[in-house]
Amino acid sequence: MIVVSDNGASSEGGGEGSLNDVRLTNLDPASTPEMYARIEEIGGPLTHNNYPWGWTMAGNTPFRRWKREVHRGGVADPCIVHWPERLSAVAGGIRRQFTHAIDVVPTVLELVGIDAPQTIEWVPQSHLDGTSFAYVLSEEGALATERHDTQYFEMFGSRGIYHRGWKAVTYHPVGPLYGDGLDPNAPFDEDAWELYHVAEDPSETIDLADELPVRLAEAGRTVWREARNNDVLPLDNRVLWALVHPKPDRRAERSRFRYFPAAPRYPSRWPPTSATEAMRSRSGSPSPPAPSRRRPPGAGVRPRRVVTAPARGVVRYVHNLYARSAR
């Protein structure tokens, strides 16, 4: 069993926090008085709340910045490997060699002794990136030489590159979020780069960019090379545009949806869009109540969907992803 956490703590709650992140994308954030009036609902089924930036920074301590950016506060995560039959001798051990999420699949393939398929149902497979970290799981693994030498990072225009214990990183704004005076429309070539010796400074505290310009310049060249090799280009920092213009879905449109008992909750993209439509279900049990036909605020900006959980033949409405009021 390999367990890896999600990205760094979320900053989507903004400086004051949020009752519902989707309201933020619809330019309808909850005011402080509204959040205070509904404080007992926070964390319950009527909200999709998020904490303010102070808790974001606390959650990422000691790392810099947060989710959606590529300083360590946005990309450093714990990874736990559990395999009693093979790893009992090193149980509880800590390994500090650099690894990345793309290393998990090569590691599993090596541990179970199979090769990645070249084709699946006659479809040629793309190159499998990543470096197996099975070499660190032995008793001698703590002292093994690191094998994952180089790794690029990119998220909405922010970029980073790790290479043999060093990391160059830059933040590119996605909008006037933080009041820092940075222009989100400035050319990417004008971004200020930082340089850290993360092998000794894992919290990215001491910026060595001015002291080591040659190393920083080499890191910059590596960034562009890795970006070309991994289809990162062109760089794009338009967050809202990406959210409302998802990648094309080549599956046919559906008008019928079937749900089965004892299934987990379905992600919001699976059920039909139902923000402004009444729904009926046919099953052996009574139908769930139809959603209101009243048009929710911002419905023309981004469709709202319901998250459903079928139980005992009934499709239950778990959360409507907007929740402007408790009604």
N, C-alpha and C positions, 0 to 999 in steps of 0.2 A: 504494500500500500504506500503510495506516494501522495502526500498532502502538501499543496502549495497555496499560500494565501492569495487574495486578490491584490490589486495594485494598492498604492498608498492611500491614506485617509482622504475622504472626499472633500472638495472645496466648493461643491455646488450649492451648499447652504448659504454662501455669501457671508457678509460681515455680521448679519443679524440672525442667521438661521432661517429655516424654511419649514412651512407646514406641508409643502408639496412641491417637488422639483419641477413637475410639469407646468405648474403655474408660473415658474420663473421663465420657462421657454415660451410661454404665451404672454410674457410681459405683464403678468398679473400677480406680482409677489404679495405675500401676506404682510400686512403692516405689523409693527410691534404691538400696538393695542390688540389687534386681532389674535396674534399668537399668544399674548398674555391671557386674553379671555378664553382661549381654547387650550390652555396649558394641560388640563387633565386629559385631553384627547391625544396628546403627543405620545407616540409609541403604540397607539391602538389602531383598530381597523379603519378609522375614519380619516387617517392622515397618512401621508407618504413623506414623513418629515426628514430633515437633515440638520445637523448641528452647525453652528457658526465657526468661523475660521480659527478662533482661539482653541476650540477642541480639536480642529484639524491638525494644528501645529502640535498640540499635546500628544495626539495619537501617533504622529510621525517622529516624535523625539527619539533619537538625537539627530535625525536626518533633516536635510534642507528641503523646503517646498513640499509639494503634495501631488496627489493624483492629477493626471492630465498633463504633467510636466515630467521631465526626465532627469532632474536631480534625484538623489537617492530617496528622498521622501516620496517620490512617485513611482519608483521602480524596484526598491529593495524589499524583498519578501522572505519570510521564513519558509524553509522546505524541510519536511519531516519524512524520512524513509523508514518503514516498519516492515520487517520480514524476519520473524523469530527463527525460522528454520535455517536461515543463511547468515543473519546478522546478530545473533545473540551475543557473540564474543565482543562486539563493539557497541552494544546497546547503550544509549545515552551519550555516545560520542558526539563531538562537534567537529565539523569540517569547514574550513574557511577558504578553500579554493573557489575561485569565481565560477559560477554556473549560471545558466539562463534557462528560462522556461522551454526553449527549443531543445534543451539537452535531455528532457525527460523521456521522450520517445526513443532516441538512440540508446539511452540507459536501459529501458525496459527490454528492448530488443536484444541487447547484449546479455542481460541477466537471464532471459529465457532461452537464449541460444538460437535465435532465428534472424534472418536477414530481412530488410525492408523489401516488399514486393516491387518489382520493376513495372509491373502492370497490374491493374485491377479491372477484371471484365474487359480485357483488351484495350483499356485506356492507359497509355503511358503515364507514369507518375513523375512529378517534378522531383528535383533533387532534395533529399532529406537533409536539412541543415541541422546543426547542433553537434555537440561532442559528448559522448557518453561519460557520465561521472561515476560509472561503476568502479573505476580505479581508486576512488576515495573511500569505498565502503569496506575495505579490508582493515585488519589491525594496523597495517602500515600506512593506511590511507591519509592519516593526519599529516604525515611528512612528505606525501607524494608531490612531485612537481606538477604545478598547475598546467592543464592541457587546453583549456578554452582561452586562447590568447586574445582574441579580438571580438568585440561585439558592439554593433551600432544601436542607437536608440533614436526614435523620432515620434513625436506626438504633436499634431497640430502646429508644426513649424518649429517647435523646440527640439534641439538635437543634442546628442551626446555620443561619445565614442570611448569605449574601454579598451585598453591595450596593455597587457602585462603589468598590472598594478597601478596604471595611471588612467585618469579619466579627464577628458575635455568635455565641457558641457556649456550650452547656452540656452537662455530662456527667450522665447519670442512670444509677445502677448497675442491673445486672441480677441482682445477688445479692451475697453477702458474699465477693467475689473477692479484693480487694486489702487487706483489713484497714484500710481508711480510715475506718471508722466511719459511712459513709453508709448510709442506710436505703433499700433498693430498693423498699419499699412506701410511701415518703413521697409525698405529692401532687406532681404535676409542677409545680404552681405554686410549690413551695418550692425548686426547683432554683436554684442560684447561676449567674448568667450572667456571661460574660467578654466583653470587647470588644477587638478588635485592629485596628490599621490595617495590614492585610496587604499593602497596596501598598508600604509601607516596612518592615514587620516580618513577612516571610513565615513565620518560624518561630514566630509567636504567642508572643513572649517578654514583651512589655510590655502588661499588662492595663490598659486605660483605662476600665473600667466605672465606677469611682468618680469619675473626673475628668469624664466625659461622660455623665451620667445621661439627658439629653434624647435624645441619639443612641441610647443603649441602649434607652430606652423605645420609640422609633420602630422600632428593629429588632425588638423583641418583638412589636409590632403586625403587622409584616410577616411574622414567622414564622407567626402564627396564620392570617393571610390566605392565605399560600401553602399552608399545611397543608390548609385547607379546599378550596382550588382544585385540589389535586393528590391528593385522596383519601387523605391521610396519617392522618386521624383515624378512629377513636380511637387514641390513643397506647397502645402495649403493649410492656412490657419483659420479657415472659415468654419467655426464650430456649428453655428446655427444652420448654415447652408447644408453642411453634411448631415445634420439630424433630419432636416425636412426633405432632403434629396438622397435617400438611401440607395445603395447599389441595386441595380435592376434585379428583380425576382423573376426568373424565367419560368416559374411554375404557373400553370393555368389558374385563372380565377376560380374561386370556389363559391358555391351557393348553399352547400350542405356540409354540416360539421357533425361528427359523431364523437360522443364522449362515453367513456366506460367507467363503471364503478371502481372504487378502490384505487383510482389513479391519483398521482400527485397533482398539485396545482399546475395549470398550464400557463406558460409564459404569455405575456400580453399580446405578442404578435401572432399567436395561434388562433384565438377565438375571432369571430367576425367583429368588424367594427360596429358598435352599437350605441354610440353616443347620442344619436338623434333618432333612433329607430326602436320601435317596440319589437319584442322577440317572443316567439312561441317555441315550446319544445314538446316533443311527443315521446313519452316514456311510460313505464308502468306505474309511475308515481305522479303526484300532482306537479304541474309546471311551476317553475319559479316565477315570481312576479316580474312583469315586464318593466324595463327601465322607463323612466319618464321621457316623454317626447320633448320636454322643454330643452331648448338649445342651450348647452352650457357655455359660459363665457369662453371666448377664444376658439370655439369649435371650428371656425374657418381657417385657423392657423395650423393646427395639428390635430389629427383625429385622436380621439380618446378611445381606448379599448377597455374591456373588462378582463380581469384575471379570474378564471373559473376553476372550480374544484368539484368534479362530479362525485356525489356520494348518495348511495341508496337510490340510484335512478334519477336523482334531482341535480340539475346544474345550478350550483350556488354562485351567486355573485359575491366575490370576495373583496374586490377593490376596484374602484372606477378610475383611478389614476388622475383624478382632478380634485374632487372633494373641496369645493370652494366653501361649502357650509356643511353643518352636521345634518341637515335635513335630507 
